[in-house]
């Protein structure tokens, strides 16, 4: 069922039930009021009759009957009966109307002194009248024609009001629900037209900052993030294919040269060495690409407690094996009296990749090939800084060097693929850590890694 219909039905049911309860209460209160008022009139009629008949000597029963008959204010179907103390009928106002009574009712009146009763048509009161030790029972009954016709009128008005009220509520419910949900329908048609080719499309953000306005703003933000990540993927694929094409093209021409030309053994050897270099580049590149795109969860399956300084020393040793001219020194900013301060829960080979990359960069981008590693900690984190005095990073690049394949202009003369830092960032984030960089052109760079320790 459409939300619009559901809101309209719920709204109508609520207002309809309220109207019905309200009408019912009004009708009941009015019915009670009419009945009470009528009993009061019957009571005063009964008292007047008893007074005239019993107390005023000049008025006898026949005269009273004539008075009753000719009273203009007489009630419809009015009848008054007076009984003496033996329950014998002593006076009856009119002869053609009937009051249904019996000894039971008369005895009840004697006991309770005042009784109100009604059948389907007439209301009646009975009261005990006492004079000079004599106890008379007076029964007065009549039909409240005027009050009952007012009741019927009121019932008709309330019924009509209720039907019209519900009808108007349904119409208003449909109108307001349609009005409130109109923008949502508009969003739905706008959203259905968005595909991967037009991710720049945005929803119309309304001026009002209501829920619908917030929904549109949140959707637009999500679209922006989607667009960014699509853009990133596109540039990643184009960079990756470009980086792969260069060594592949070199490989092809080297193979062609060795096939076509009549070369000496030494020349063949030289070409094969070049081919090996290109294949190494390709292996390195494809490994890096795998690390970038591999789902993060599966990589940290083999997590264990790892001492960060151990990992740094291992990375240093491995690096020095292939680059003996690099100068790498390691320092502790403060003595770690508890090894937990410099231990993290993580994947050792992945963490080694991070430090090897950063130390290698520090040496590679510094004319003196020197790097200083400072190990520090606080209550919650182990902190490692890799400092160099190299070429530095342009300030406008500081935000983007962690993107895959991004390389600063001042680094292009030095060999590299631009994937190392993005791999580092992914691994550090996988360990719930942070990586950031401070740098000044021609003065040097400082990469800092914060990893939650196990203390
Ligand atoms: P690569 O070093 O292979 O180019 P990275 O992802 O490791 O790839 O680095 C990306 C870019 O960041 C580098 O091309 C370089 O411009 C810049 N960079 C990284 N580390 C340093 C550093 N220590 N000093 C100066 N520039 C750096």
Boltz pocket constraint, residues with backbone or C-beta under 6 A from the ligand:
constraints:
  - pocket:
      binder: B
      contacts: [[A, 357], [A, 358], [A, 361], [A, 362], [A, 363], [A, 365], [A, 388], [A, 390], [A, 391], [A, 392], [A, 393], [A, 401], [A, 403], [A, 406], [A, 407], [A, 408], [A, 409], [A, 410], [A, 411], [A, 414], [A, 415], [A, 416], [A, 417], [A, 418], [A, 419], [A, 420], [A, 421], [A, 422], [A, 445]]
      max_distance: 6.0
